[in-house]
């Protein structure tokens, strides 16, 4: 049985994909505790609280990643 926690649903005719905090922590190679701290400090990507669970929409994660992108300057 797979332990992958990406879910798929239908929203406005498009497929919605979500990651839980463990999946996102693994994606970014950081601790779950860091994500928990970011949420309490209102930092990081937007998240959903569904019952007692936390979920992040893939499109919000990708937008957050793009916003963090840094250009290097040529010398």
C-alpha positions as CSV (number, residue, x, y, z in Angstrom):
1,X,0.0,0.0,0.0
2,X,1.3,3.4,-0.9
3,X,1.9,6.1,1.7
4,X,2.0,8.9,-0.8
5,X,-0.3,11.7,0.4
6,X,-0.9,13.7,-2.7
7,X,-4.6,13.9,-3.3
8,X,-6.5,14.6,-6.5
9,X,-9.9,16.3,-6.7
10,X,-12.0,18.1,-9.2
11,X,-12.4,21.9,-9.0
12,X,-13.8,24.0,-11.9
13,X,-13.0,21.2,-14.4
14,X,-9.3,21.1,-13.4
15,X,-7.4,18.6,-11.3
16,X,-6.5,20.0,-7.9
17,X,-3.4,18.5,-6.2
18,X,-2.4,18.8,-2.6
19,X,0.6,17.9,-0.4
20,X,0.5,17.4,3.3
21,X,3.2,19.0,5.5
22,X,5.3,15.9,5.5
23,X,5.4,15.8,1.7
24,X,6.2,19.5,1.5
25,X,9.0,19.2,4.1
26,X,10.5,16.3,2.1
27,X,10.1,18.3,-1.2
28,X,12.1,21.2,0.3
29,X,14.4,19.0,2.5
30,X,13.4,20.8,5.6
31,X,11.8,19.8,8.9
32,X,8.0,19.7,9.5
33,X,8.7,21.8,12.5
34,X,9.9,24.6,10.2
35,X,6.7,24.5,8.3
36,X,4.7,24.6,11.6
37,X,6.7,27.6,12.7
38,X,6.1,29.4,9.4
39,X,2.4,28.8,9.7
40,X,2.3,30.3,13.2
41,X,4.3,33.3,12.0
42,X,2.2,33.6,8.9
43,X,5.1,32.9,6.6
44,X,5.5,30.4,3.8
45,X,2.9,29.4,1.2
46,X,-0.9,29.5,1.9
47,X,-2.3,26.4,3.4
48,X,-5.6,24.7,4.1
49,X,-6.8,23.4,7.4
50,X,-9.1,20.5,6.7
51,X,-10.4,19.2,10.1
52,X,-7.2,18.6,12.0
53,X,-5.1,18.2,8.8
54,X,-2.9,20.7,7.0
55,X,-2.8,20.6,3.2
56,X,-0.9,22.8,0.6
57,X,-2.2,23.2,-2.9
58,X,0.5,22.4,-5.5
59,X,-0.2,25.7,-7.4
60,X,0.4,27.7,-4.2
61,X,3.6,25.8,-3.5
62,X,4.9,26.5,-7.0
63,X,3.9,30.2,-6.8
64,X,5.7,30.5,-3.5
65,X,8.8,28.8,-5.0
66,X,8.7,31.2,-8.0
67,X,8.4,34.2,-5.7
68,X,11.5,33.1,-3.8
69,X,13.6,32.8,-7.0
70,X,16.7,34.8,-6.9
71,X,18.7,36.0,-9.9
72,X,22.4,36.0,-9.8
73,X,24.1,39.1,-11.2
74,X,26.8,38.7,-13.8
75,X,30.1,40.4,-13.0
